[in-house]
Amino acid sequence: MLNFLTNLDPDLQKALIIQIRNLWTHTSTAIEGNTLTLGETAFVLEEGLTISGKPLKDHLEVVGHARAIDLIYDLAQSELEFCETDLFALHKAVQTEVIVDVYKLVGGWKKEPNSTVGVVDEKQVIFEYASPADVPGLMANWFKLYRTLNDSIKSDDEDGALDAYVKLHMAFVRIHPFFDGNGRLARLVANIPVLRAGLPPIIIPREQRRAYIDALSAYHFAVGQINAGDELLPQPEKLKPFTEFCRQAWRASLDLVEEVREKQMGRSHKLLSDPD
């Protein structure tokens, strides 16, 4: 199903998967405050060694995220339906910090309310996510949305894949079903339909963290807190700025694929001109 790997020599396929894993892991964890650079992230994942002076937490985060990417690839290529059990397994992968607190479940829905602070028109505003009691029902609707979007996308359908990514990402973040790790999970699970379409994942650039948060916040503050029975994505026209942001962000992984394909073409031309 991973069409972006087709017609590549095995070593180039492996190299591309590694490049995407390193970039995806670095950017997604860095958005959440991880201090490892792209080079350090690659070193930790490829060599299994630590970086002197960097927190253990940061090392565990990148290893956990890389493990979650492996799970995402498996889910994208599986004939089984993506379900709550799979999502809980992903949460356990990314939430590597050991927390002994009955209200901070790893691999389970949140037990306490959570919120964030944003700035709208130079005024600070507290935005509340879905209440814990509403999460199971809202996430059941999220999975319905996932199935609808996933079933509608054809192979290599970039517009359909982008639409699915945007809607699944935004709805997931709006609910915020876990006590922590919601951003990383949103950026992972929203990519399952993208990968199923045979396309490389959409990776949010670390350098665009502010623009990314602003795009998410603009929609959240426009539509308000989500409650049981509410539409997951009201006022869909207000998703356009986030859609355009994600379209531009996609260039990072698409460019990696293009660079590797150019290497493959170079090899092929060399073989044709010098068959011996």
Phi, psi and omega in degrees: 000337182280078186299335182291351177262353185292150178064021174251144174299151183307320181292326178286325174300312180298317181297319181293317178299319179294316179300315180295317179300314182296314181293314181300314180294314181299310185294316184293322178283326180294324177302328181268006175108002178296138187264355181289137176284174177299316179297319179293321177299314179299319181297315180298317183286324185272327184257342181071024181246163181262162178258124182301133176086354180261145184299145176301322179306318182294322177296315181296324180297316183289324177294317178296319180294319178297321177296320179295324177299319177301318178296321180296317177298319178298316180294322181294331183258001181274148175275350179282154183281133176296128187222180182302320180300319178296319180296319178296322178296321177295321179296320178295327180291315184278334183267077190276341182291133180280115181236122178260088184203119183294343180265358179236075185286138171256120185083031178200157181296154181297152179250346180235153177297152173223156185207174177217163178249130177232170178242120179237121182053044178063021176239131179284133183228137175268125178249126180263136176276183182302144178290151181307322182295333183271347187300311183304315180292319179294321179289330173299321177289326177297317179295325175296316177299317178304311182297319180298312181292317182297320182288341185269349185270132176264166181301135178063022179274091184295318181295317179294320179294318179297316179300316180296316180301311183299312184291317180292320179298307184295317181296320180296313181294326180296322179283317183054065190286345183247162180291334180201162177086007185295320180296312179300318180293320179300317181288341176274301189292330179294343180272352180301311177297328178297313179293322178299329177282000178085016185251155177291155184293155172276122184242122181282122182295137177301323183294340181259022183305313182297314180296323179296310180296320179297320181293319176295314184296321182302318180289314181303313183288334179288321186259345176085178181295143179268139179232168180306132178087350179286156169298143178291322186225072176290163179050059184301337179297336180281359176277349187302315179300320179291324178298314180293324176299313181293326178299317179290321180298329182299337184302330183301310181282327177296322178293322177299317179297317181297319179297318179290323178295325176294322176297319179296319178297320178299318177297315182297318179296322180295320178295322180291322182278338181221071185299337179277000000 
